[in-house]
Amino acid sequence: MSFDKLDSYLDSLQDTYGMPVGDLLVMKDHEEVHRHSFGYSDYEKKTPVTPNNLYKLYSATKVITMTAVLQLVEQGKIKLHDRLSDYLPEYDHVLVKSRLPENEDVCHVAHNDIRIIDLMTMSAGFSYDLYAPALQEKIKESADNASTREMIEALSKVPLLFEPGTGWNYSLSHDVLAAVIEVVSGMKFSEYLKKYIFEPLGAKDFYFQRQIDEATKKRLCAIYTADNDKPPFYGISDEKADEFTFTKNYESGGAGLIGSVDSYILVVDALACGGVGKTGKRILKPETIELFTHPYTTFGQLKKDFDSLNRIGYQYGLGVRVLVDGSKSKSPVGEFGWDGAAGAYALVDTKNNISVFYAEHVTCFGDNYHVIHPKIRDMIYEAMEIK
């Protein structure tokens, strides 16, 4: 088993793109199979990256949020087809925008209820409009102190893009689910994750973006962005890097976590190994994890909408991509996971008990998702000689 080809490819990202940093960890059956990192943790390129460094996970947060939701489903505290308004009453009557361009400012009251499964599958009709007036007003009114629950209440005033269940759109749906978790559990979202996922797995290095102290902040890798999807990359401000975190008290279920590679891999390792972590503690049952392996955007408008994201061979499931076409990947059908706005990449293979996490720190760079991640995935399986 040789990972030389993979390591050469990872190192080449520095020359090919000017990629500033990357860290890859592969596990199988709770054991580390391979680790390779490259680059620097600071803008001056003086400090080589180490396992102690942290990354803004952005949408890789979603895999963890979905794990929390499925824990509550498993316990019977949430049902997949429950109405969102059963937990958040302000969503009992929501508005939907007209889909006709000539009537784009016209709204009507939604005919369909938003269900929990619609939130999980991104088919609820929400958008990723972080600057919607209702949200910005709540931030200003609260003097940057609004809680997760308060911001999600404000979101209910923003019209949906389409009737719930009739389309697919990447959105703030998983942020809404963080508020549902708070209502159901009676705990802050961060407290729930810590008690029921991170502590059982021994994952000590997770934080919410605007809640870290100065010592922790120093461990963050420098973050970059691209113009028009192309290098060269340049550094971005903290304000821009934290735009998914509305206030200092807001805990985003869709994009809020900061974490280390060593901690994140413990979560996907547990999912890959039947729900039991390296510590021996169980976070989900195997039959619950099986729900992750089923696609939901398999036909009609949902499929058309998801296909526009260009995740070749995949469809969308319960907050994760799900491999449906084995000819497009070296990984097996049913492999699932997700990625993040700065290039993070998570893979879970329950057939071979393989988990992968790759951290990077460049936003607005499409090659991460369409070129780099698929190559990393296939090279891992080639190196492990798994067919």
C-alpha positions, 0 to 999 in steps of 0.5 A, a space after each residue: 500500500 503506497 500513498 506516494 502518488 497521492 502525496 505527490 499530488 497534494 504537494 503539487 497543489 502548491 505549484 499548480 495553484 499556489 495552494 497555501 495549506 492542506 492537511 489530509 487524514 485517512 482512517 480505517 477501522 479507527 486506525 490512522 492509515 495515512 496523514 500528509 500535510 503541506 504548506 504554511 499556517 501564516 500569510 508570511 509562509 514562515 510557519 509550517 502547518 502542524 496538527 495543532 492548527 485549526 480551520 474554518 470548516 464552513 459547510 463541513 459543519 453540516 455533517 455534524 449538524 445532521 448527526 445531531 438531528 439523527 440522534 434526536 430522530 433515533 430517540 423519537 424526539 424528532 420525526 423526519 416528516 414533522 412540521 417545522 412549525 411544531 418546533 418553531 411556531 413562527 414558521 406556521 405561515 411563511 411567504 413564497 416568492 413568485 417564480 415568474 420573473 415578471 412577478 418576482 416581487 409578488 409573494 403568497 402564503 406557502 401551500 405546503 408545510 416545511 418539514 424536518 426532512 425538507 430542511 435536511 434535504 435542502 428542499 424547504 425553499 430557503 436561500 443563502 441570502 445573508 443580507 436579507 433585510 429581516 436578518 440585518 435588522 435583527 443584527 442591528 436591533 440586538 447590537 450584534 447579540 442575537 441568539 441562534 433562536 432569535 436569528 432563525 425567528 427573523 429568518 421566518 420573515 424572509 420569503 421562500 424561493 419556492 414551495 417546500 418540497 418542490 425544488 432543491 436550493 443550497 441554503 440556511 436550512 441547516 441553520 434552522 435545524 440548529 434552532 430546532 435542536 435547541 428547542 428539542 434538547 433545551 440546550 444551546 446548540 454548541 452545548 448539545 454538540 459537545 455533550 452528545 457528539 464531541 465529548 463521547 468521541 474525544 473530539 476536543 478541538 471544535 469551536 464556533 467562529 466568533 466565540 474563540 479566545 485569542 490563544 485559540 485564534 492564533 492556531 487558525 490557519 491564514 485564510 485566502 480567497 480567489 477572484 473569479 475562481 482562479 489563482 492567485 489567492 489573497 488573504 481576506 478579512 475576519 469580517 468576510 471570513 465570518 460572514 456566515 456567523 450573523 452575531 457573536 452569539 449565533 451558532 450556525 448549524 450550516 457553517 459555524 464550526 472551527 476545528 482541527 483535522 484530528 478532531 473532525 476525523 473522529 466524527 466521520 470515523 464513527 459514522 464509517 464504523 457503525 456509529 461507534 467511535 475510537 473511544 468505544 462510545 456510540 453516537 448513532 445506530 448503524 441503521 440510522 447511519 444507513 439513512 445517510 446513504 440514500 439519495 433524495 434528489 433522484 428525479 424531477 426538479 430536485 434532481 435538476 436543481 442539484 445536478 447544477 452543482 456539478 457533483 459528478 456521480 452524486 445526488 443529495 441526501 440527508 445533508 450529504 452528497 451520496 454516491 449513486 454512480 459507481 462508474 464515476 468514483 473509486 469509492 463505493 455507491 453509498 459513500 457520503 459526506 460533504 465539503 466546506 466553502 474553504 475547501 474542507 472535504 469529508 468522506 464516509 464509506 460504511 462498506 469499508 469503514 473508511 473515513 477521510 478528512 482534508 482541510 484547506 483554507 481557500 474560498 471561492 475556488 471551484 476546482 476544490 470541488 470538481 477537480 481536487 477533491 475527486 482526485 484525492 478520493 480516487 487516489 486514496 482508494 487506488 493506494 489502499 487497493 480497494 475496488 
